[in-house]
Amino acid sequence: MKNITVNTIVHAPVDKVWKFWSTPEHIAQWNNVNDDWHTPKVENDLQDEGKFFYRMETKDGSLGFDHRGKYDTVVTHELIEYTLSDGRKSSILFRQDGEKTDITETFDPETTTPLDE
């Protein structure tokens, strides 16, 4: 299966984007599938060989799953590469452009969900 690449521009400097991307209290605020989901538990050791764990579930508790893995490479304000517990890989590039930050993430999709989802 092919990798998926997504790109976005955030209207904030890279140091602020990095903080919101990587600290547990902020991850819990944005890491949601939609408004019916939340992330009640986040552990994040953002360093080479560090581990992360996010518990994601519906607010009514009817569905949920754990998202976990290990950081392979972390270059502050520039790059995060990690491997999920199932072996899939992801790479996230951060590039500051004035007061904006360009974020490009490339990841291995799971095999059970159709790509268009």
N, C-alpha and C positions, 0 to 999 in steps of 0.2 A: 504494500500500500504506500502511496506517495505521502510525503510530509505536507503539512498545511502551514502556510505562512500568513500571518495577519500583521497589519501595520496601523498605527494610529499616531496622531499628534496630540500631545497634551500641552495646554497653554499654561505652563509653569516651568521653572528652571529644573534641571536634572536633579539637584540635591533634594528638592522638595518631592519630586516624583519618586525618587529612590526611597525616601523615608516612607511615603504612603504605600509604596509597592511592597515594602519588606518588613514593616513592624506589625506584630500581631494585632494590636488594637485597631490599626487601619485595615489590615487584611480582612478582619471580621466584618468591616463595613462594606467593602466592595466585592467580596468573593461570593457572589450569590447568582444562581441560575436565573432567578426572577424574584419578584416581590413575595412569592410564597415560600421561598427558601431563606435559610440563614446559615451562618457558620459559627456555631456556639463555642468551638474550641479551636485555637490556633497555637501551634508551637513552631518557632522558626529560628534556626541557628544558621544565619546567612554567612557562611564561610566555606572555603574548600573543605570537603568531607563532612560538612555540617548536615544535619537532618531537618526535615520539616514534616509537619503533620497538620492537616486541616480536617475537622469533622464537619461535613456539610449535610444538612437535612431539611426536610420541609418543616415549616413552623408548627404544623399540627402533629409532627412526629411519625407520620405514616411511611415516610421514605427517608433513607439516608445512606451515606457512604463515607469512607475514609479516603483521603487523598494524601499520600505520603511518598517520600523519596529522599534522595541524598544529593547535595550540591556537589558537582564535579569541579566547576571553576566559578569563582566569583571575583570580578574586578570592579571595585566600588565605582558607581556612577557610569559603568560602561557595559558590563556583561554578566549574565547569570546563565550557567549551563547546569542542568540537573538531569538525574535519572529517576523515573518513578519506580515504585516498588515492583511493578510488573515488567520493568526493563525498557519502557518507552523513554525516549530522550526529548529534551526541549532546550532551546537556546533563545535567550532574550537579549537583544541589543538596545542600549539606550544611547542616543546621540543628541547632545544639546545643540540647539540652533537659536541663538539669542535667548529670548525668554520662553522658548518653547522646547519641548523634548519630543524627539521622534523615537517611538518604541516599535521594534520589529521582533515578533516572536515566531519561531519555527518549531513545530512539534510533530511527533509521531501520533497520529490519531489512534484511538482505540478501534478494535476490529469489530465490535458488536453493534456500534451505532452507525447508521448510514452517514456518509460524508456531508450530505446536505443538511443534516441536523446539527 
